[in-house]
Amino acid sequence: MHVEKHHPYSHHLGTTMSVAVYGHWGVPILFFPTASADYEELERFGMIDALAHHLEAGRIKIYSVNSNNAASWLDRSVGPGERVWRQELYDRYVLHEVVPFIYWHCQGRLPLATAGASFGAYHAANTLFRHPTLFRWCLCMSGIYDVSSFLDGYFDDRCYYHNPVCYLPNLQDPFLRGELDQCSIHVICGQGAWERVHWSRQLHEVLSSAGIRHHFDLWGHDVSHDWPWWKRQMDHYVHQLFS
């Protein structure tokens, strides 16, 4: 399998933000790590091995990036306004640095997918919802989609526009709605140990109320919030969407 590791400096975040690339061809998937993890997390937990047959067949290419959560949502040493500002910078990093890198690497402007589990699912969803002209698929596994618990009661416009359960119900722009209608949105969650089904169900209900097409997929009560199941879910959906 073709693997590359890149270590560019991010001008938006002021630090090196490494990117791992897996595969030689196929739909580019921007994969966000869990919590405070890094760009090599997918290797450590076997996700790349689980998807190797798809990667080698040229169905997908994976672009795995670093998290910024430790410096944003999870940093209690700074106020909530600063936390959400750092999330805004991360969004700009994705939009203005990662996306152009993927286009350069793929030698063209291809429709992109996002994916992530746990906190990575938040970024996968928020990125597509905010930028549906660039992203066409998202695979969101076992996610949290209401980030108000990280804001300590603080709220401003930036908090609003980075909290999907806030901005999606009021999304009226006909152009953006039309773009979202072309997207393939998948909200996936198990019902076993450590899962928070109500978080995924909340996003499903928000999307349904807003009239945004999506697929809500609840797996069984034996399906836990853990890598063995996320690997099976990704394998299932890559086969379904990109074969």
C-alpha positions as a printed Julia matrix, in Angstrom:
243×3 Matrix{Float64}:
   0.0    0.0    0.0
   1.2    3.5   -0.81
   1.85   5.56   2.36
   3.2    9.09   2.68
   3.84  11.3    5.73
   3.91  15.07   5.29
   4.84  17.62   7.95
   3.77  21.1    6.79
   3.73  24.14   9.03
   0.25  25.57   9.55
   0.14  29.34   9.32
  -3.36  29.37  10.8
  -2.42  27.31  13.86
   1.22  28.36  14.21
   2.58  24.84  14.51
   3.49  21.8   12.43
   0.38  19.86  11.46
   1.36  16.5   10.02
  -0.76  14.62   7.5
  -0.63  10.91   6.65
  -1.75   9.77   3.22
  -2.83   6.18   2.56
  -3.58   4.81  -0.89
  -2.82   5.8   -4.45
  -6.23   6.56  -5.96
  -9.93   6.88  -5.2
 -12.32   9.18  -3.36
 -10.32  11.37  -0.93
 -11.5   10.9    2.67
 -10.39  13.48   5.21
 -10.25  11.51   8.47
 -10.35  13.35  11.8
  -8.88  11.67  14.9
 -10.6   11.09  18.22
 -10.23  13.53  21.13
  -6.6   14.72  21.3
  -5.12  12.07  19.02
  -2.81  12.56  16.07
  -2.46  11.83  12.38
  -1.08   8.3   12.95
  -3.95   7.13  15.16
  -5.55   5.18  12.31
  -2.39   3.09  11.95
  -2.05   2.4   15.68
  -5.62   1.15  16.04
  -5.71  -0.91  12.85
  -8.1    1.2   10.76
  -5.68   1.33   7.84
  -5.22  -2.45   7.93
  -9.01  -2.9    8.09
  -9.46  -0.75   4.98
  -6.36  -1.98   3.15
  -8.35  -3.9    0.53
 -10.29  -0.74  -0.36
  -7.11   1.35  -0.43
  -5.24  -1.11  -2.58
  -8.2   -1.41  -4.96
  -8.14   2.35  -5.51
 -11.62   2.97  -4.12
 -10.47   5.55  -1.56
  -7.47   7.57  -0.42
  -7.3    8.55   3.25
  -5.87  11.84   4.47
  -5.43  11.61   8.25
  -4.79  14.88  10.08
  -3.88  15.96  13.6
  -6.48  17.01  16.14
  -6.57  20.49  17.64
  -9.02  19.62  20.43
  -6.43  19.79  23.21
  -5.81  23.43  22.32
  -9.47  24.3   21.74
 -12.49  22.51  23.21
 -10.54  20.58  25.86
  -8.27  23.39  27.11
  -9.81  24.54  30.4
  -6.86  26.87  31.05
  -8.4   29.4   28.65
 -11.86  30.87  28.52
 -14.62  29.46  26.31
 -14.4   32.39  23.89
 -10.76  31.53  23.24
 -11.61  27.83  22.91
 -14.12  28.43  20.14
 -11.75  30.9   18.45
  -9.16  28.13  18.29
 -11.81  25.87  16.76
 -12.43  28.59  14.19
  -8.7   28.6   13.38
  -8.79  24.82  12.98
 -11.69  25.13  10.56
  -9.7   27.69   8.57
  -6.7   25.38   8.61
  -8.83  22.59   7.12
 -10.41  24.88   4.55
  -7.35  26.85   3.44
  -4.49  24.41   4.04
  -5.69  20.79   4.13
  -8.19  21.0    1.28
  -5.69  22.68  -1.1
  -3.11  20.06  -0.11
  -5.55  17.27  -1.01
  -6.33  18.92  -4.36
  -2.6   19.24  -5.05
  -1.95  15.67  -4.05
  -4.83  14.34  -6.17
  -3.91  16.65  -9.07
  -7.41  18.05  -9.27
 -10.43  19.42  -7.43
 -12.3   16.24  -6.52
 -15.38  15.94  -4.33
 -14.21  15.1   -0.81
 -15.49  12.95   2.02
 -15.06  13.36   5.76
 -14.95  10.66   8.41
 -14.35  10.39  12.13
 -15.28   8.57  15.3
 -16.11  10.02  18.72
 -14.87  13.65  18.74
 -13.65  13.08  15.19
 -17.27  12.59  14.14
 -18.03  16.14  15.33
 -15.35  17.51  13.02
 -16.44  15.29  10.14
 -20.02  16.55  10.47
 -19.25  20.19  11.2
 -16.81  20.38   8.29
 -19.31  19.07   5.77
 -22.22  21.1    7.14
 -20.2   24.32   7.0
 -18.62  23.62   3.61
 -21.03  21.51   1.53
 -19.66  22.91  -1.74
 -16.38  21.07  -1.08
 -17.47  17.91   0.74
 -19.99  15.39  -0.55
 -19.95  12.53   1.97
 -19.53  12.27   5.73
 -19.25   9.18   7.88
 -19.85  10.12  11.51
 -19.44   7.29  14.02
 -20.37   7.52  17.7
 -20.11  11.3   17.71
 -20.97  14.31  19.84
 -22.68  17.1   17.92
 -23.65  19.57  20.65
 -20.49  21.26  21.95
 -22.26  23.54  24.42
 -20.89  21.51  27.36
 -17.41  22.79  26.45
 -18.5   26.44  26.6
 -19.38  26.82  30.31
 -22.53  28.77  29.5
 -20.74  31.18  27.15
 -22.36  31.84  23.78
 -21.66  34.12  20.83
 -21.99  33.97  17.04
 -18.86  31.89  16.69
 -20.21  29.33  19.19
 -23.46  29.23  17.21
 -21.74  28.56  13.88
 -19.6   25.76  15.28
 -22.45  23.93  17.0
 -24.41  21.91  14.41
 -27.48  21.44  16.61
 -27.77  25.24  16.79
 -27.2   26.36  13.22
 -28.74  23.5   11.23
 -32.37  24.19  12.28
 -32.05  27.78  11.02
 -30.19  27.07   7.79
 -32.37  28.77   5.18
 -29.88  29.83   2.5
 -31.24  28.17  -0.67
 -27.81  27.69  -2.2
 -26.39  25.93   0.87
 -29.56  23.87   1.26
 -29.25  22.81  -2.36
 -25.63  21.8   -1.81
 -26.52  19.82   1.32
 -29.25  18.03  -0.62
 -26.5   16.61  -2.84
 -24.51  15.32   0.13
 -24.48  11.79   1.5
 -24.67  12.2    5.29
 -24.34   9.16   7.56
 -24.86   9.28  11.33
 -23.78   5.93  12.77
 -23.82   4.7   16.36
 -23.8    1.46  18.32
 -26.01   0.85  21.34
 -23.51  -1.0   23.52
 -20.9   -0.1   26.11
 -19.73   3.5   26.35
 -21.96   4.68  23.51
 -24.03   7.85  23.89
 -26.87   7.05  21.53
 -28.76  10.21  22.5
 -26.02  12.37  20.98
 -26.4   10.73  17.57
 -30.16  10.64  17.88
 -30.16  14.38  18.65
 -28.35  15.12  15.38
 -30.72  12.79  13.52
 -33.71  14.66  14.95
 -32.21  18.06  14.12
 -31.49  17.0   10.54
 -34.94  15.48  10.18
 -36.67  18.6   11.52
 -34.62  20.75   9.15
 -35.56  18.56   6.2
 -31.93  17.62   5.47
 -31.59  14.18   3.94
 -29.35  11.8    5.83
 -29.0    8.19   6.94
 -29.29   7.37  10.65
 -27.88   3.92  11.33
 -28.12   2.4   14.8
 -26.08  -0.78  15.23
 -26.82  -3.42  17.87
 -26.65  -3.45  21.64
 -23.41  -5.43  21.42
 -21.73  -2.61  19.45
 -19.49  -0.58  21.75
 -17.77   2.79  21.49
 -14.47   1.3   20.35
 -12.16   0.7   17.42
 -13.16  -2.87  16.51
 -16.65  -1.61  15.67
 -15.56   1.61  13.98
 -13.34  -0.47  11.69
 -16.31  -2.67  10.77
 -18.53   0.35  10.2
 -15.99   2.06   7.94
 -15.46  -1.14   5.95
 -19.23  -1.5    5.5
 -19.77   2.07   4.35
 -16.72   2.3    2.08
 -17.97  -0.83   0.33
 -21.5    0.56   0.12
 -20.63   4.07  -1.06
 -17.43   3.78  -3.06
 -17.27   0.3   -4.61
